[in-house]
Amino acid sequence: MYFVYIIKCVDKSLYTGITTNVERRFLEHKNKVGGRYTSSHKVEKILYTEKCQTRSKALKREAQIKSWSREKKLKLINKVVSI
């Protein structure tokens, strides 16, 4: 099982990635162990997670989300939060 996740950084930017363990990966980002982007952008919190059955599906979904505008990503996040 893989997860696509979106993290909010302190500077309000959004970071999208994949992992098999969201909490572990968030702590890695927080401790500047994982991800070039998050080593220079302090992470704040996890905003969104989505399960994917395979690594391939997770990578495709990550690429899709990364191609979206900030506004579209926020709509995805808000759709999940408001349910």
Backbone atoms as SQL, in Angstrom:
CREATE TABLE atoms (id INTEGER PRIMARY KEY, chain TEXT, resi INTEGER, resn TEXT, atom TEXT, x REAL, y REAL, z REAL);
INSERT INTO atoms VALUES
  (1, 'A', 1, 'MET', 'N', 0.841, -1.183, 0.000),
  (2, 'A', 1, 'MET', 'CA', 0.000, 0.000, 0.000),
  (3, 'A', 1, 'MET', 'C', 0.883, 1.242, 0.000),
  (4, 'A', 2, 'TYR', 'N', 0.585, 2.152, -0.890),
  (5, 'A', 2, 'TYR', 'CA', 1.297, 3.423, -0.989),
  (6, 'A', 2, 'TYR', 'C', 0.330, 4.569, -0.750),
  (7, 'A', 3, 'PHE', 'N', 0.870, 5.699, -0.369),
  (8, 'A', 3, 'PHE', 'CA', 0.077, 6.894, -0.128),
  (9, 'A', 3, 'PHE', 'C', 0.669, 8.068, -0.880),
  (10, 'A', 4, 'VAL', 'N', -0.202, 8.868, -1.473),
  (11, 'A', 4, 'VAL', 'CA', 0.176, 10.169, -2.004),
  (12, 'A', 4, 'VAL', 'C', -0.203, 11.155, -0.908),
  (13, 'A', 5, 'TYR', 'N', 0.671, 12.114, -0.649),
  (14, 'A', 5, 'TYR', 'CA', 0.384, 13.067, 0.424),
  (15, 'A', 5, 'TYR', 'C', 0.720, 14.480, -0.019),
  (16, 'A', 6, 'ILE', 'N', 0.065, 15.439, 0.623),
  (17, 'A', 6, 'ILE', 'CA', 0.368, 16.848, 0.413),
  (18, 'A', 6, 'ILE', 'C', 0.659, 17.450, 1.783),
  (19, 'A', 7, 'ILE', 'N', 1.796, 18.115, 1.868),
  (20, 'A', 7, 'ILE', 'CA', 2.234, 18.761, 3.107),
  (21, 'A', 7, 'ILE', 'C', 2.225, 20.273, 2.893),
  (22, 'A', 8, 'LYS', 'N', 1.782, 20.979, 3.906),
  (23, 'A', 8, 'LYS', 'CA', 1.853, 22.442, 3.903),
  (24, 'A', 8, 'LYS', 'C', 3.150, 22.852, 4.589),
  (25, 'A', 9, 'CYS', 'N', 3.893, 23.742, 3.955),
  (26, 'A', 9, 'CYS', 'CA', 5.121, 24.264, 4.544),
  (27, 'A', 9, 'CYS', 'C', 4.821, 25.581, 5.254),
  (28, 'A', 10, 'VAL', 'N', 5.719, 26.001, 6.120),
  (29, 'A', 10, 'VAL', 'CA', 5.532, 27.218, 6.901),
  (30, 'A', 10, 'VAL', 'C', 5.338, 28.437, 5.990),
  (31, 'A', 11, 'ASP', 'N', 5.988, 28.440, 4.839),
  (32, 'A', 11, 'ASP', 'CA', 5.851, 29.567, 3.909),
  (33, 'A', 11, 'ASP', 'C', 4.586, 29.469, 3.057),
  (34, 'A', 12, 'LYS', 'N', 3.680, 28.553, 3.427),
  (35, 'A', 12, 'LYS', 'CA', 2.379, 28.326, 2.770),
  (36, 'A', 12, 'LYS', 'C', 2.494, 27.563, 1.448),
  (37, 'A', 13, 'SER', 'N', 3.690, 27.142, 1.070),
  (38, 'A', 13, 'SER', 'CA', 3.829, 26.340, -0.144),
  (39, 'A', 13, 'SER', 'C', 3.351, 24.916, 0.144),
  (40, 'A', 14, 'LEU', 'N', 3.062, 24.176, -0.922),
  (41, 'A', 14, 'LEU', 'CA', 2.574, 22.806, -0.813),
  (42, 'A', 14, 'LEU', 'C', 3.586, 21.855, -1.422),
  (43, 'A', 15, 'TYR', 'N', 3.814, 20.737, -0.753),
  (44, 'A', 15, 'TYR', 'CA', 4.726, 19.704, -1.246),
  (45, 'A', 15, 'TYR', 'C', 3.946, 18.412, -1.402),
  (46, 'A', 16, 'THR', 'N', 4.080, 17.765, -2.552),
  (47, 'A', 16, 'THR', 'CA', 3.398, 16.499, -2.829),
  (48, 'A', 16, 'THR', 'C', 4.424, 15.390, -2.978),
  (49, 'A', 17, 'GLY', 'N', 4.152, 14.238, -2.360),
  (50, 'A', 17, 'GLY', 'CA', 5.061, 13.104, -2.462),
  (51, 'A', 17, 'GLY', 'C', 4.321, 11.791, -2.290),
  (52, 'A', 18, 'ILE', 'N', 5.084, 10.685, -2.315),
  (53, 'A', 18, 'ILE', 'CA', 4.517, 9.353, -2.065),
  (54, 'A', 18, 'ILE', 'C', 5.346, 8.651, -0.995),
  (55, 'A', 19, 'THR', 'N', 4.712, 7.700, -0.315),
  (56, 'A', 19, 'THR', 'CA', 5.389, 6.928, 0.721),
  (57, 'A', 19, 'THR', 'C', 4.554, 5.703, 1.076),
  (58, 'A', 20, 'THR', 'N', 5.141, 4.809, 1.840),
  (59, 'A', 20, 'THR', 'CA', 4.394, 3.682, 2.390),
  (60, 'A', 20, 'THR', 'C', 3.983, 3.961, 3.841),
  (61, 'A', 21, 'ASN', 'N', 4.548, 5.028, 4.426),
  (62, 'A', 21, 'ASN', 'CA', 4.261, 5.381, 5.818),
  (63, 'A', 21, 'ASN', 'C', 4.265, 6.906, 5.940),
  (64, 'A', 22, 'VAL', 'N', 3.099, 7.496, 5.987),
  (65, 'A', 22, 'VAL', 'CA', 2.965, 8.954, 5.960),
  (66, 'A', 22, 'VAL', 'C', 3.591, 9.605, 7.192),
  (67, 'A', 23, 'GLU', 'N', 3.331, 9.080, 8.359),
  (68, 'A', 23, 'GLU', 'CA', 3.874, 9.683, 9.586),
  (69, 'A', 23, 'GLU', 'C', 5.402, 9.664, 9.598),
  (70, 'A', 24, 'ARG', 'N', 5.980, 8.523, 9.230),
  (71, 'A', 24, 'ARG', 'CA', 7.442, 8.409, 9.180),
  (72, 'A', 24, 'ARG', 'C', 8.019, 9.402, 8.188),
  (73, 'A', 25, 'ARG', 'N', 7.398, 9.480, 7.020),
  (74, 'A', 25, 'ARG', 'CA', 7.895, 10.369, 5.964),
  (75, 'A', 25, 'ARG', 'C', 7.768, 11.831, 6.375),
  (76, 'A', 26, 'PHE', 'N', 6.670, 12.185, 7.061),
  (77, 'A', 26, 'PHE', 'CA', 6.510, 13.551, 7.539),
  (78, 'A', 26, 'PHE', 'C', 7.637, 13.903, 8.510),
  (79, 'A', 27, 'LEU', 'N', 7.948, 12.984, 9.420),
  (80, 'A', 27, 'LEU', 'CA', 9.039, 13.231, 10.372),
  (81, 'A', 27, 'LEU', 'C', 10.380, 13.365, 9.656),
  (82, 'A', 28, 'GLU', 'N', 10.581, 12.594, 8.604),
  (83, 'A', 28, 'GLU', 'CA', 11.809, 12.739, 7.815),
  (84, 'A', 28, 'GLU', 'C', 11.878, 14.134, 7.198),
  (85, 'A', 29, 'HIS', 'N', 10.778, 14.592, 6.633),
  (86, 'A', 29, 'HIS', 'CA', 10.749, 15.944, 6.071),
  (87, 'A', 29, 'HIS', 'C', 10.994, 16.981, 7.170),
  (88, 'A', 30, 'LYS', 'N', 10.363, 16.787, 8.301),
  (89, 'A', 30, 'LYS', 'CA', 10.489, 17.728, 9.416),
  (90, 'A', 30, 'LYS', 'C', 11.935, 17.804, 9.906),
  (91, 'A', 31, 'ASN', 'N', 12.620, 16.672, 9.887),
  (92, 'A', 31, 'ASN', 'CA', 14.013, 16.605, 10.331),
  (93, 'A', 31, 'ASN', 'C', 15.004, 16.819, 9.188),
  (94, 'A', 32, 'LYS', 'N', 14.488, 17.239, 8.040),
  (95, 'A', 32, 'LYS', 'CA', 15.289, 17.568, 6.856),
  (96, 'A', 32, 'LYS', 'C', 16.129, 16.391, 6.367),
  (97, 'A', 33, 'VAL', 'N', 15.580, 15.181, 6.518),
  (98, 'A', 33, 'VAL', 'CA', 16.254, 13.966, 6.067),
  (99, 'A', 33, 'VAL', 'C', 15.789, 13.589, 4.665),
  (100, 'A', 34, 'GLY', 'N', 14.560, 13.911, 4.328),
  (101, 'A', 34, 'GLY', 'CA', 14.023, 13.490, 3.045),
  (102, 'A', 34, 'GLY', 'C', 13.506, 14.643, 2.228),
  (103, 'A', 35, 'GLY', 'N', 13.841, 14.665, 0.968),
  (104, 'A', 35, 'GLY', 'CA', 13.299, 15.650, 0.049),
  (105, 'A', 35, 'GLY', 'C', 14.126, 16.920, -0.017),
  (106, 'A', 36, 'ARG', 'N', 14.582, 17.246, -1.196),
  (107, 'A', 36, 'ARG', 'CA', 15.379, 18.453, -1.404),
  (108, 'A', 36, 'ARG', 'C', 14.551, 19.705, -1.108),
  (109, 'A', 37, 'TYR', 'N', 13.306, 19.711, -1.568),
  (110, 'A', 37, 'TYR', 'CA', 12.455, 20.881, -1.388),
  (111, 'A', 37, 'TYR', 'C', 12.214, 21.168, 0.094),
  (112, 'A', 38, 'THR', 'N', 11.860, 20.136, 0.846),
  (113, 'A', 38, 'THR', 'CA', 11.526, 20.345, 2.254),
  (114, 'A', 38, 'THR', 'C', 12.760, 20.570, 3.126),
  (115, 'A', 39, 'SER', 'N', 13.941, 20.342, 2.598),
  (116, 'A', 39, 'SER', 'CA', 15.133, 20.671, 3.386),
  (117, 'A', 39, 'SER', 'C', 15.329, 22.181, 3.452),
  (118, 'A', 40, 'SER', 'N', 14.734, 22.914, 2.513),
  (119, 'A', 40, 'SER', 'CA', 14.838, 24.376, 2.531),
  (120, 'A', 40, 'SER', 'C', 13.500, 25.066, 2.788),
  (121, 'A', 41, 'HIS', 'N', 12.422, 24.286, 2.936),
  (122, 'A', 41, 'HIS', 'CA', 11.099, 24.810, 3.254),
  (123, 'A', 41, 'HIS', 'C', 10.559, 24.026, 4.447),
  (124, 'A', 42, 'LYS', 'N', 10.565, 24.640, 5.614),
  (125, 'A', 42, 'LYS', 'CA', 10.141, 23.961, 6.842),
  (126, 'A', 42, 'LYS', 'C', 8.690, 23.483, 6.722),
  (127, 'A', 43, 'VAL', 'N', 8.484, 22.201, 7.019),
  (128, 'A', 43, 'VAL', 'CA', 7.138, 21.628, 6.899),
  (129, 'A', 43, 'VAL', 'C', 6.306, 21.971, 8.134),
  (130, 'A', 44, 'GLU', 'N', 4.995, 22.090, 7.921),
  (131, 'A', 44, 'GLU', 'CA', 4.089, 22.463, 9.003),
  (132, 'A', 44, 'GLU', 'C', 3.142, 21.327, 9.363),
  (133, 'A', 45, 'LYS', 'N', 2.383, 20.835, 8.356),
  (134, 'A', 45, 'LYS', 'CA', 1.437, 19.759, 8.655),
  (135, 'A', 45, 'LYS', 'C', 1.024, 19.028, 7.384),
  (136, 'A', 46, 'ILE', 'N', 0.492, 17.827, 7.595),
  (137, 'A', 46, 'ILE', 'CA', -0.037, 17.021, 6.494),
  (138, 'A', 46, 'ILE', 'C', -1.460, 17.506, 6.229),
  (139, 'A', 47, 'LEU', 'N', -1.734, 17.860, 4.975),
  (140, 'A', 47, 'LEU', 'CA', -3.068, 18.347, 4.609),
  (141, 'A', 47, 'LEU', 'C', -3.922, 17.284, 3.934),
  (142, 'A', 48, 'TYR', 'N', -3.277, 16.313, 3.281),
  (143, 'A', 48, 'TYR', 'CA', -4.026, 15.379, 2.445),
  (144, 'A', 48, 'TYR', 'C', -3.257, 14.078, 2.304),
  (145, 'A', 49, 'THR', 'N', -3.984, 12.962, 2.353),
  (146, 'A', 49, 'THR', 'CA', -3.419, 11.650, 2.026),
  (147, 'A', 49, 'THR', 'C', -4.426, 10.886, 1.177),
  (148, 'A', 50, 'GLU', 'N', -3.896, 10.052, 0.310),
  (149, 'A', 50, 'GLU', 'CA', -4.734, 9.238, -0.577),
  (150, 'A', 50, 'GLU', 'C', -4.063, 7.881, -0.751),
  (151, 'A', 51, 'LYS', 'N', -4.809, 6.800, -0.525),
  (152, 'A', 51, 'LYS', 'CA', -4.271, 5.447, -0.680),
  (153, 'A', 51, 'LYS', 'C', -4.186, 5.072, -2.150),
  (154, 'A', 52, 'CYS', 'N', -3.116, 4.352, -2.490),
  (155, 'A', 52, 'CYS', 'CA', -2.947, 3.779, -3.831),
  (156, 'A', 52, 'CYS', 'C', -2.490, 2.334, -3.655),
  (157, 'A', 53, 'GLN', 'N', -3.002, 1.463, -4.500),
  (158, 'A', 53, 'GLN', 'CA', -2.715, 0.032, -4.358),
  (159, 'A', 53, 'GLN', 'C', -1.286, -0.348, -4.747),
  (160, 'A', 54, 'THR', 'N', -0.691, 0.372, -5.686),
  (161, 'A', 54, 'THR', 'CA', 0.656, 0.024, -6.141),
  (162, 'A', 54, 'THR', 'C', 1.530, 1.272, -6.198),
  (163, 'A', 55, 'ARG', 'N', 2.837, 1.057, -6.226),
  (164, 'A', 55, 'ARG', 'CA', 3.781, 2.166, -6.355),
  (165, 'A', 55, 'ARG', 'C', 3.568, 2.889, -7.674),
  (166, 'A', 56, 'SER', 'N', 3.310, 2.122, -8.721),
  (167, 'A', 56, 'SER', 'CA', 3.083, 2.706, -10.037),
  (168, 'A', 56, 'SER', 'C', 1.886, 3.661, -10.030),
  (169, 'A', 57, 'LYS', 'N', 0.790, 3.231, -9.422),
  (170, 'A', 57, 'LYS', 'CA', -0.398, 4.089, -9.348),
  (171, 'A', 57, 'LYS', 'C', -0.123, 5.330, -8.513),
  (172, 'A', 58, 'ALA', 'N', 0.628, 5.165, -7.430),
  (173, 'A', 58, 'ALA', 'CA', 0.969, 6.303, -6.572),
  (174, 'A', 58, 'ALA', 'C', 1.838, 7.304, -7.320),
  (175, 'A', 59, 'LEU', 'N', 2.817, 6.817, -8.081),
  (176, 'A', 59, 'LEU', 'CA', 3.684, 7.709, -8.858),
  (177, 'A', 59, 'LEU', 'C', 2.900, 8.470, -9.921),
  (178, 'A', 60, 'LYS', 'N', 1.955, 7.792, -10.558),
  (179, 'A', 60, 'LYS', 'CA', 1.132, 8.454, -11.575),
  (180, 'A', 60, 'LYS', 'C', 0.246, 9.520, -10.949),
  (181, 'A', 61, 'ARG', 'N', -0.351, 9.201, -9.803),
  (182, 'A', 61, 'ARG', 'CA', -1.218, 10.160, -9.120),
  (183, 'A', 61, 'ARG', 'C', -0.403, 11.353, -8.600),
  (184, 'A', 62, 'GLU', 'N', 0.789, 11.080, -8.079),
  (185, 'A', 62, 'GLU', 'CA', 1.670, 12.158, -7.611),
  (186, 'A', 62, 'GLU', 'C', 1.998, 13.108, -8.764),
  (187, 'A', 63, 'ALA', 'N', 2.364, 12.546, -9.904),
  (188, 'A', 63, 'ALA', 'CA', 2.692, 13.371, -11.068),
  (189, 'A', 63, 'ALA', 'C', 1.490, 14.205, -11.506),
  (190, 'A', 64, 'GLN', 'N', 0.306, 13.588, -11.469),
  (191, 'A', 64, 'GLN', 'CA', -0.913, 14.299, -11.849),
  (192, 'A', 64, 'GLN', 'C', -1.143, 15.495, -10.912),
  (193, 'A', 65, 'ILE', 'N', -1.082, 15.248, -9.609),
  (194, 'A', 65, 'ILE', 'CA', -1.321, 16.307, -8.632),
  (195, 'A', 65, 'ILE', 'C', -0.256, 17.397, -8.744),
  (196, 'A', 66, 'LYS', 'N', 0.992, 17.007, -8.926),
  (197, 'A', 66, 'LYS', 'CA', 2.074, 17.992, -9.050),
  (198, 'A', 66, 'LYS', 'C', 1.877, 18.905, -10.266),
  (199, 'A', 67, 'SER', 'N', 1.203, 18.415, -11.276),
  (200, 'A', 67, 'SER', 'CA', 0.986, 19.226, -12.481),
  (201, 'A', 67, 'SER', 'C', -0.135, 20.252, -12.295),
  (202, 'A', 68, 'TRP', 'N', -0.910, 20.109, -11.246),
  (203, 'A', 68, 'TRP', 'CA', -2.045, 20.990, -11.001),
  (204, 'A', 68, 'TRP', 'C', -1.602, 22.337, -10.446),
  (205, 'A', 69, 'SER', 'N', -2.473, 23.318, -10.598),
  (206, 'A', 69, 'SER', 'CA', -2.252, 24.631, -9.991),
  (207, 'A', 69, 'SER', 'C', -2.465, 24.516, -8.476),
  (208, 'A', 70, 'ARG', 'N', -1.971, 25.494, -7.767),
  (209, 'A', 70, 'ARG', 'CA', -2.178, 25.540, -6.316),
  (210, 'A', 70, 'ARG', 'C', -3.673, 25.524, -5.985),
  (211, 'A', 71, 'GLU', 'N', -4.449, 26.282, -6.757),
  (212, 'A', 71, 'GLU', 'CA', -5.883, 26.373, -6.523),
  (213, 'A', 71, 'GLU', 'C', -6.570, 25.010, -6.648),
  (214, 'A', 72, 'LYS', 'N', -6.170, 24.246, -7.652),
  (215, 'A', 72, 'LYS', 'CA', -6.780, 22.928, -7.851),
  (216, 'A', 72, 'LYS', 'C', -6.389, 21.981, -6.709),
  (217, 'A', 73, 'LYS', 'N', -5.139, 22.069, -6.248),
  (218, 'A', 73, 'LYS', 'CA', -4.707, 21.248, -5.107),
  (219, 'A', 73, 'LYS', 'C', -5.519, 21.605, -3.861),
  (220, 'A', 74, 'LEU', 'N', -5.737, 22.894, -3.637),
  (221, 'A', 74, 'LEU', 'CA', -6.513, 23.326, -2.472),
  (222, 'A', 74, 'LEU', 'C', -7.960, 22.858, -2.557),
  (223, 'A', 75, 'LYS', 'N', -8.512, 22.822, -3.762),
  (224, 'A', 75, 'LYS', 'CA', -9.873, 22.305, -3.934),
  (225, 'A', 75, 'LYS', 'C', -9.931, 20.824, -3.551),
  (226, 'A', 76, 'LEU', 'N', -8.930, 20.062, -3.960),
  (227, 'A', 76, 'LEU', 'CA', -8.859, 18.641, -3.591),
  (228, 'A', 76, 'LEU', 'C', -8.794, 18.496, -2.073),
  (229, 'A', 77, 'ILE', 'N', -7.939, 19.270, -1.435),
  (230, 'A', 77, 'ILE', 'CA', -7.778, 19.219, 0.016),
  (231, 'A', 77, 'ILE', 'C', -9.075, 19.622, 0.708),
  (232, 'A', 78, 'ASN', 'N', -9.692, 20.702, 0.271),
  (233, 'A', 78, 'ASN', 'CA', -10.908, 21.203, 0.898),
  (234, 'A', 78, 'ASN', 'C', -12.088, 20.259, 0.693),
  (235, 'A', 79, 'LYS', 'N', -12.126, 19.569, -0.438),
  (236, 'A', 79, 'LYS', 'CA', -13.179, 18.602, -0.701),
  (237, 'A', 79, 'LYS', 'C', -13.152, 17.485, 0.332),
  (238, 'A', 80, 'VAL', 'N', -11.964, 17.013, 0.658),
  (239, 'A', 80, 'VAL', 'CA', -11.798, 15.937, 1.632),
  (240, 'A', 80, 'VAL', 'C', -12.094, 16.439, 3.028),
  (241, 'A', 81, 'VAL', 'N', -11.626, 17.627, 3.372),
  (242, 'A', 81, 'VAL', 'CA', -11.794, 18.170, 4.719),
  (243, 'A', 81, 'VAL', 'C', -13.258, 18.463, 5.021),
  (244, 'A', 82, 'SER', 'N', -14.012, 18.926, 4.020),
  (245, 'A', 82, 'SER', 'CA', -15.388, 19.351, 4.272),
  (246, 'A', 82, 'SER', 'C', -16.394, 18.210, 4.350),
  (247, 'A', 83, 'ILE', 'N', -15.969, 16.986, 4.076),
  (248, 'A', 83, 'ILE', 'CA', -16.902, 15.849, 4.117),
  (249, 'A', 83, 'ILE', 'C', -17.176, 15.440, 5.549);
